[in-house]
Amino acid sequence: MKRTLIFILLLVIAGGILGVVKYFSQRKTDFQAATAHQPKIPFQKLIKESETVKVPILIYHYVEYVKDEGDTIRKSLNITPNIFEKQIQTLLDNSYSFIFIDELADYLDGKVKLAPKPIILTFDDGYEDFYTVVLPILTKHNVKATVYIVPGFLDKLNAMTSKQIQEVANSGLVEIASHTVHHINLKYESAKIAEAEIIDSKNKLEQLIAKRVNNFAYPYGGFNEETIKLLKEAGYRTAVTDTNGSYQSEVNRYYLYRLRPGAKTGKELIDWLESLEK
């Protein structure tokens, strides 16, 4: 009788253990099934949207030897080819990684990690010297750049031709971006005109190069809340200003900060970049 009771007790205990195991096994199965189709959270979305990342965006216009000494505006926006190449070499020697604006947009979307010590070269307007001077230097050193094109300038004096833009776009080293159709200050234009400049410039460039144009630069750095709204609706991913700064974030993706390196090269350039705190 005693043995029978012990046997029954052991059966009860064994049944309880099996029940517990089965319960937790089913819970695990249910959890796996419930989470199987949930989207993975991109790494960027795990941090605050206001968190900043240091990505200096350098702004250039002309890279040439200015022949007209009386052209003070051109001279003020220019650096010479030898200085530009020294800047490129300095950045390479100090392990900077050249990326496109579109790669920064990918990071802000949480799609990719940034390369170590990222830096972006940007050129405004689409002057002829980008094709004749800048592109050969980029090709020689195998570095990337983003050029903001004004379609209304194409095929005119001092500007790149449509054919040159196509060659540039197919180089693999240059991202083509938009800078309005007529280089007007959107801050002071009506919403109707601003919308046309924003949409038409994108469409014209995409038709010309047969590639997506995702990014934008404000002529004269002028923008307002309506402009940003129009850019988003048109499908742009970012926009740059001429406001000084080197730290970018999701918060300012439609007014990314830029820097003017001037003629700095060597240690002066590196010390300046590394000292930037905003």
C-alpha positions as CSV (number, residue, x, y, z in Angstrom):
1,M,0.0,0.0,0.0
2,K,2.8,2.4,0.9
3,R,4.6,1.6,-2.4
4,T,1.4,2.3,-4.3
5,L,1.1,5.7,-2.7
6,I,4.7,6.6,-3.4
7,F,4.2,5.5,-7.0
8,I,1.1,7.6,-7.4
9,L,2.9,10.6,-5.8
10,L,5.7,10.3,-8.3
11,L,3.3,10.2,-11.2
12,V,1.6,13.4,-9.9
13,I,5.0,15.2,-9.6
14,A,6.1,14.0,-13.0
15,G,2.9,15.1,-14.6
16,G,3.3,18.5,-12.9
17,I,6.8,19.0,-14.3
18,L,5.7,18.0,-17.8
19,G,2.8,20.5,-17.6
20,V,5.2,23.3,-16.6
21,V,7.6,22.4,-19.4
22,K,4.8,22.3,-21.9
23,Y,3.4,25.6,-20.7
24,F,6.6,27.5,-21.1
25,S,7.4,25.8,-24.4
26,Q,4.0,27.0,-25.7
27,R,4.7,30.5,-24.4
28,K,8.0,30.6,-26.3
29,T,6.3,29.3,-29.5
30,D,3.5,31.9,-29.1
31,F,6.0,34.7,-28.6
32,Q,8.1,33.7,-31.6
33,A,5.0,33.6,-33.8
34,A,3.8,36.9,-32.6
35,T,7.2,38.6,-33.3
36,A,8.1,36.8,-36.5
37,H,6.6,39.5,-38.7
38,Q,7.4,42.6,-36.7
39,P,9.8,45.0,-38.5
40,K,13.3,45.2,-37.2
41,I,14.0,48.6,-35.5
42,P,16.8,50.4,-37.4
43,F,19.7,51.3,-35.1
44,Q,19.2,55.0,-35.6
45,K,15.6,54.9,-34.3
46,L,16.9,53.5,-31.0
47,I,18.4,56.9,-30.2
48,K,16.7,60.3,-29.7
49,E,15.9,62.1,-33.0
50,S,17.6,65.2,-31.6
51,E,20.9,63.4,-31.1
52,T,23.5,64.9,-33.3
53,V,26.4,63.4,-35.3
54,K,29.4,65.3,-36.5
55,V,29.5,65.4,-40.3
56,P,31.2,68.5,-41.6
57,I,29.7,69.6,-44.9
58,L,32.1,71.8,-46.8
59,I,30.7,74.4,-49.3
60,Y,32.5,75.4,-52.5
61,H,31.5,77.5,-55.5
62,Y,34.5,78.2,-57.8
63,V,37.7,76.2,-58.0
64,E,39.9,78.1,-60.5
65,Y,42.4,80.8,-61.1
66,V,40.2,83.9,-61.5
67,K,41.4,85.9,-64.5
68,D,39.2,89.0,-64.0
69,E,40.8,90.8,-61.0
70,G,37.8,93.1,-61.0
71,D,35.3,90.2,-60.3
72,T,35.3,90.6,-56.5
73,I,32.3,88.3,-56.0
74,R,33.9,85.5,-58.0
75,K,37.1,86.0,-56.1
76,S,35.3,85.9,-52.7
77,L,33.7,82.5,-53.6
78,N,36.8,81.0,-55.1
79,I,39.7,78.8,-54.0
80,T,42.5,77.9,-56.4
81,P,42.9,74.3,-57.7
82,N,46.2,73.7,-56.0
83,I,44.7,74.7,-52.6
84,F,41.6,72.5,-53.2
85,E,43.8,69.5,-54.0
86,K,45.9,70.1,-50.9
87,Q,42.7,70.1,-48.9
88,I,41.7,66.7,-50.4
89,Q,45.2,65.3,-49.7
90,T,45.1,66.6,-46.1
91,L,41.7,65.0,-45.4
92,L,42.9,61.7,-46.9
93,D,46.1,61.8,-44.9
94,N,44.0,62.2,-41.7
95,S,41.6,59.3,-42.4
96,Y,38.5,61.3,-43.3
97,S,35.8,59.4,-45.3
98,F,34.2,61.2,-48.2
99,I,30.5,60.5,-48.5
100,F,27.5,61.7,-50.4
101,I,24.7,63.8,-48.9
102,D,22.4,60.8,-49.8
103,E,24.5,58.6,-47.5
104,L,23.9,61.0,-44.7
105,A,20.2,60.8,-45.5
106,D,20.5,57.0,-45.3
107,Y,22.0,57.3,-41.8
108,L,19.3,59.7,-40.6
109,D,16.8,57.1,-41.9
110,G,18.5,54.5,-39.8
111,K,19.5,52.4,-42.8
112,V,23.3,52.5,-42.5
113,K,26.1,53.3,-40.2
114,L,28.4,56.2,-41.2
115,A,31.9,55.6,-42.3
116,P,34.6,56.7,-39.8
117,K,35.3,60.5,-39.7
118,P,32.7,61.3,-42.4
119,I,33.0,64.5,-44.4
120,I,31.0,65.9,-47.4
121,L,32.2,68.1,-50.2
122,T,29.4,70.2,-51.8
123,F,29.5,72.5,-54.8
124,D,26.8,75.0,-55.6
125,D,25.4,76.2,-58.9
126,G,27.2,73.9,-61.4
127,Y,29.9,76.1,-62.8
128,E,32.1,74.9,-65.7
129,D,35.2,74.6,-63.5
130,F,33.5,71.7,-61.7
131,Y,33.8,69.7,-64.9
132,T,37.2,71.0,-66.0
133,V,39.0,71.3,-62.7
134,V,37.1,69.6,-59.8
135,L,36.1,66.3,-61.4
136,P,39.7,65.5,-62.5
137,I,40.9,66.0,-58.9
138,L,38.1,63.9,-57.5
139,T,38.9,61.2,-60.0
140,K,42.7,61.3,-59.3
141,H,42.1,60.8,-55.5
142,N,38.9,58.7,-55.9
143,V,36.8,60.9,-53.5
144,K,33.1,61.7,-53.6
145,A,31.3,65.0,-53.9
146,T,27.7,66.4,-54.2
147,V,27.0,69.2,-56.7
148,Y,23.8,71.3,-56.5
149,I,22.7,72.2,-60.0
150,V,20.6,75.1,-61.3
151,P,19.0,73.7,-64.5
152,G,18.4,77.2,-65.7
153,F,22.1,77.8,-65.8
154,L,23.0,74.8,-68.0
155,D,24.5,75.4,-71.4
156,K,25.1,79.1,-70.6
157,L,28.3,81.0,-70.1
158,N,30.5,79.7,-67.3
159,A,28.1,76.9,-66.5
160,M,28.4,73.2,-67.3
161,T,26.6,71.9,-70.4
162,S,23.9,69.2,-70.3
163,K,26.3,66.7,-71.7
164,Q,28.9,67.5,-69.1
165,I,26.3,67.0,-66.3
166,Q,25.5,63.6,-67.7
167,E,29.2,62.7,-67.7
168,V,29.6,63.9,-64.1
169,A,26.5,62.0,-63.0
170,N,27.9,58.8,-64.6
171,S,31.4,59.2,-63.0
172,G,30.3,57.3,-59.9
173,L,32.0,60.0,-57.8
174,V,29.5,62.7,-58.0
175,E,25.9,63.0,-56.7
176,I,23.7,65.4,-58.6
177,A,21.3,67.4,-56.4
178,S,18.9,70.4,-56.9
179,H,19.4,74.1,-56.4
180,T,16.1,75.4,-57.9
181,V,15.5,76.2,-61.6
182,H,16.5,79.9,-61.6
183,H,18.6,80.4,-58.4
184,I,16.0,82.5,-56.5
185,N,15.6,83.1,-52.8
186,L,12.7,80.9,-51.9
187,K,12.3,82.7,-48.5
188,Y,10.8,85.7,-50.3
189,E,8.7,84.0,-53.0
190,S,5.1,82.9,-53.0
191,A,4.3,79.2,-52.3
192,K,3.3,78.8,-55.9
193,I,6.6,80.0,-57.3
194,A,8.6,78.1,-54.6
195,E,6.7,74.9,-55.4
196,A,7.4,75.2,-59.1
197,E,11.1,75.9,-58.5
198,I,11.4,72.9,-56.2
199,I,9.5,70.4,-58.3
200,D,10.6,71.5,-61.8
201,S,14.3,71.5,-60.9
202,K,14.0,67.9,-59.6
203,N,12.1,66.8,-62.7
204,K,14.5,68.5,-65.1
205,L,17.6,67.0,-63.5
206,E,16.1,63.5,-63.2
207,Q,15.1,63.6,-66.9
208,L,18.6,64.7,-67.8
209,I,20.7,62.2,-65.9
210,A,18.1,59.3,-65.6
211,K,18.7,59.0,-61.9
212,R,16.9,60.1,-58.7
213,V,17.6,63.5,-57.4
214,N,17.0,63.4,-53.7
215,N,18.6,66.4,-52.1
216,F,18.4,70.2,-52.3
217,A,20.3,73.4,-51.5
218,Y,18.6,76.7,-50.8
219,P,19.9,79.5,-53.0
220,Y,21.3,82.3,-50.7
221,G,20.4,80.0,-47.8
222,G,16.9,81.3,-47.8
223,F,14.0,79.1,-46.6
224,N,11.0,79.0,-44.3
225,E,8.5,76.5,-42.9
226,E,6.5,76.5,-46.1
227,T,9.6,75.7,-48.1
228,I,10.4,72.7,-45.9
229,K,6.9,71.5,-46.3
230,L,7.1,71.7,-50.1
231,L,10.5,69.9,-50.1
232,K,9.0,67.0,-48.1
233,E,6.0,66.8,-50.4
234,A,8.2,66.8,-53.5
235,G,10.2,63.8,-52.1
236,Y,13.5,65.4,-51.2
237,R,15.4,63.7,-48.4
238,T,17.5,66.6,-47.2
239,A,18.3,70.3,-47.8
240,V,21.4,72.3,-47.0
241,T,21.8,75.9,-45.9
242,D,24.8,78.2,-45.7
243,T,24.4,78.4,-41.9
244,N,27.6,77.6,-40.0
245,G,27.8,74.2,-38.2
246,S,29.2,70.7,-38.4
247,Y,26.7,68.6,-36.3
248,Q,23.7,67.2,-38.1
249,S,20.6,65.4,-36.9
250,E,17.1,64.3,-37.9
251,V,15.8,67.6,-36.5
252,N,17.7,69.7,-39.0
253,R,17.7,67.3,-42.0
254,Y,16.0,70.1,-44.0
255,Y,18.4,72.7,-43.0
256,L,21.7,70.9,-42.7
257,Y,24.6,73.1,-41.7
258,R,27.7,73.8,-43.8
259,L,31.2,75.2,-43.5
260,R,33.5,77.3,-45.6
261,P,37.0,75.9,-45.4
262,G,38.6,78.9,-47.2
263,A,42.2,78.3,-48.1
264,K,43.0,76.2,-45.0
265,T,45.2,73.2,-45.6
266,G,47.5,70.8,-43.6
267,K,47.5,71.2,-39.8
268,E,45.4,74.4,-39.9
269,L,42.6,72.6,-41.7
270,I,42.6,69.6,-39.4
271,D,42.9,71.6,-36.2
272,W,39.9,73.7,-37.4
273,L,37.8,70.7,-38.1
274,E,38.6,68.9,-34.9
275,S,37.9,72.0,-32.8
276,L,34.4,72.4,-34.1
277,E,31.9,72.0,-31.2
278,K,28.6,72.8,-32.9
